[in-house]
Amino acid sequence: AQMLLRLDRIEEYILFMYAHRYHDHTRGSWTAGEVSGITGGGAIFCIPAQQTIPLLVRWMLVFEDNDKDHLHFGRAIPRDWVATGKPISIEQAPTRYGHVSYRLETRGDELVATVALAPTGKLPKELHISFRAPRGKSVASVTVNDKAGRLGGTHGDAAVIAPNGSRRFEVVAKLA
């Protein structure tokens, strides 16, 4: 799963997450089995497997690049989640840069991401805040703390930010 994310194969990552959730966890709970058969019998309980889905969701929201000094936010949020208009967030996620928080919400034809980095400690060289717009829409432009921002990333849907000492960001993506 992590390699899919590193290779920017986002749709396959999301498919893996959903497949794992529905095939390896018991219906209606987060209990995961070590071994599960195709006949519908019960699985043998496995404690480490309980962390799989929480870890996959954390990576979809906050992901550290091991090869570069980059921190990614919202990289693999399913487009259908964004289309609901409900806020999506994670608070105090541990990273090598300290605890970070991220929130994505919809305001009309805009997606608004709020990022709070740890109040002290090392800052990443770059932040990549992805906006996975609902199907049929795309990101036309971004502003970072009310100033014009730069779009980048493999899919051209990520605001690329050099923190330059700042630790709080409001990034607004205009949708077209």
TIVOKOL-127228 format. One line per 4 residues: for each residue x, y, z of C-alpha. Coordinates in nm, 4 decimals. Layout:
X Y Z ~ ...
This chain:
0.0000 0.0000 0.0000 ~ 0.2751 0.2436 0.0902 ~ 0.4533 0.1804 -0.2379 ~ 0.1330 0.2570 -0.4313
0.1201 0.5913 -0.2532 ~ 0.4910 0.6589 -0.3110 ~ 0.4457 0.5855 -0.6827 ~ 0.1445 0.8219 -0.6926
-0.0890 0.5381 -0.7910 ~ -0.3659 0.6957 -0.5849 ~ -0.6692 0.5152 -0.7290 ~ -0.5017 0.1785 -0.6719
-0.4132 0.2832 -0.3160 ~ -0.7772 0.3682 -0.2442 ~ -0.8889 0.0377 -0.3990 ~ -0.6395 -0.1479 -0.1774
-0.7695 0.0306 0.1331 ~ -1.1335 -0.0489 0.0589 ~ -1.0535 -0.4068 -0.0451 ~ -0.8583 -0.4632 0.2749
-1.1368 -0.3149 0.4853 ~ -1.4096 -0.5264 0.3300 ~ -1.2203 -0.8521 0.2842 ~ -0.9988 -0.8705 0.5918
-1.2150 -0.7168 0.8640 ~ -1.5272 -0.8661 1.0156 ~ -1.8495 -0.7025 0.9050 ~ -1.9560 -0.4176 1.1320
-1.6300 -0.3984 1.3283 ~ -1.2618 -0.3215 1.2957 ~ -1.1619 -0.6735 1.4005 ~ -0.9188 -0.8152 1.1457
-0.8209 -1.1752 1.0980 ~ -0.4764 -1.3156 1.0340 ~ -0.6156 -1.5650 0.7858 ~ -0.9506 -1.5466 0.6133
-1.0932 -1.8002 0.3746 ~ -1.3245 -1.7648 0.0784 ~ -1.5964 -1.9832 0.2316 ~ -1.7171 -1.7253 0.4819
-1.5841 -1.8974 0.7926 ~ -1.4475 -1.6973 1.0837 ~ -1.0912 -1.5728 1.0727 ~ -0.8202 -1.6118 1.3330
-0.7853 -1.2834 1.5257 ~ -0.4636 -1.0882 1.4645 ~ -0.3681 -0.7909 1.6845 ~ -0.1225 -0.6164 1.4409
-0.3844 -0.6237 1.1647 ~ -0.6008 -0.3913 1.3751 ~ -0.3636 -0.1083 1.2801 ~ -0.3870 -0.1523 0.9028
-0.6917 0.0631 0.8289 ~ -0.6046 0.3418 1.0760 ~ -0.2551 0.3561 0.9229 ~ -0.3891 0.3633 0.5667
-0.6310 0.6452 0.6544 ~ -0.3507 0.8373 0.8261 ~ -0.1317 0.8040 0.5154 ~ -0.4156 0.9249 0.2932
-0.4354 1.2411 0.5057 ~ -0.0728 1.2953 0.6177 ~ 0.2173 1.1243 0.4437 ~ 0.5920 1.1759 0.4909
0.8225 1.1351 0.1941 ~ 1.1245 0.9288 0.3005 ~ 1.3364 1.0310 0.0011 ~ 1.2704 1.4043 0.0082
1.2145 1.6587 0.2807 ~ 0.8433 1.6812 0.1879 ~ 0.5236 1.6427 0.3879 ~ 0.2037 1.5579 0.1972
-0.1513 1.6394 0.3054 ~ -0.4713 1.4999 0.1518 ~ -0.2796 1.2999 -0.1043 ~ -0.5203 1.0063 -0.1323
-0.8587 1.1267 -0.0107 ~ -1.1302 0.9550 -0.2158 ~ -1.3022 1.2031 -0.4472 ~ -1.6390 1.0738 -0.3258
-1.5510 1.1800 0.0296 ~ -1.4758 1.5334 -0.0914 ~ -1.8014 1.5410 -0.2941 ~ -2.0091 1.4918 0.0228
-1.9136 1.8419 0.1382 ~ -1.8439 1.7116 0.4903 ~ -1.5203 1.8203 0.6586 ~ -1.2311 1.5726 0.6572
-0.9609 1.6118 0.9212 ~ -0.6873 1.4628 1.1328 ~ -0.5456 1.6212 1.4476 ~ -0.2039 1.5897 1.6058
-0.0733 1.3265 1.3620 ~ 0.2829 1.2349 1.4634 ~ 0.5519 1.3010 1.2018 ~ 0.9269 1.3505 1.2130
0.8459 1.7236 1.2083 ~ 0.6305 1.6972 1.5208 ~ 0.2543 1.6674 1.5495 ~ 0.0566 1.8169 1.2605
-0.3113 1.8814 1.1932 ~ -0.5015 1.8994 0.8652 ~ -0.8602 1.9843 0.7752 ~ -1.0316 1.9969 0.4361
-1.3729 2.1530 0.3865 ~ -1.5896 2.2646 0.0973 ~ -1.7098 2.6243 0.0626 ~ -1.9179 2.6605 -0.2525
-1.6854 2.6181 -0.5498 ~ -1.3768 2.6160 -0.3291 ~ -1.1915 2.3542 -0.1274 ~ -1.0243 2.4966 0.1824
-0.7372 2.3158 0.3519 ~ -0.6074 2.4251 0.6896 ~ -0.2666 2.2949 0.7955 ~ -0.1051 2.3454 1.1353
0.2535 2.2306 1.1803 ~ 0.4152 2.1673 1.5194 ~ 0.4845 2.4946 1.7043 ~ 0.8549 2.4120 1.7382
1.1109 2.1911 1.5703 ~ 1.2297 2.1289 1.2179 ~ 1.0139 2.2301 0.9232 ~ 0.9949 2.0299 0.6006
1.1467 2.1864 0.2905 ~ 0.8117 2.1599 0.1115 ~ 0.4472 2.0959 0.1879 ~ 0.2305 1.9366 -0.0783
-0.1409 1.9897 -0.0156 ~ -0.3444 1.7884 -0.2652 ~ -0.6973 1.8766 -0.3689 ~ -0.8724 1.5708 -0.5062
-1.1677 1.7532 -0.6563 ~ -1.4978 1.5713 -0.7048 ~ -1.5376 1.3984 -1.0412 ~ -1.5978 1.6384 -1.3274
-1.4186 1.9257 -1.1536 ~ -1.0569 2.0335 -1.1459 ~ -0.8396 2.2765 -0.9550 ~ -0.8077 2.6039 -1.1468
-0.5919 2.7983 -0.8985 ~ -0.4794 2.8094 -0.5363 ~ -0.4064 3.0754 -0.2791 ~ -0.1888 3.0232 0.0270
-0.2645 3.2540 0.3205 ~ -0.4424 3.4929 0.0790 ~ -0.1521 3.5054 -0.1703 ~ -0.1332 3.3358 -0.5111
0.0026 2.9825 -0.4779 ~ 0.1777 2.7373 -0.7070 ~ 0.0153 2.4174 -0.8328 ~ 0.2346 2.1138 -0.8812
0.2517 1.7423 -0.8197 ~ 0.2107 1.4573 -1.0659 ~ -0.1559 1.5376 -1.1230 ~ -0.1257 1.9185 -1.1069
-0.3680 1.9286 -0.8141 ~ -0.1328 2.0019 -0.5237 ~ -0.0360 2.3348 -0.3747 ~ 0.3420 2.3257 -0.3300
0.4541 2.5428 -0.0405 ~ 0.7941 2.6280 0.1065 ~ 0.7088 2.7014 0.4721 ~ 0.9799 2.9703 0.5147
0.9284 2.9696 0.8914 ~ 0.5467 2.9705 0.8817 ~ 0.3605 2.6968 1.0659 ~ -0.0058 2.7662 0.9837
-0.1560 2.7712 0.6364 ~ -0.4968 2.8225 0.4843 ~ -0.4899 2.6993 0.1271 ~ -0.7898 2.7706 -0.0936
-0.8380 2.5845 -0.4201 ~ -1.0789 2.7333 -0.6768 ~ -1.2575 2.4620 -0.8695 ~ -1.3508 2.4793 -1.2352
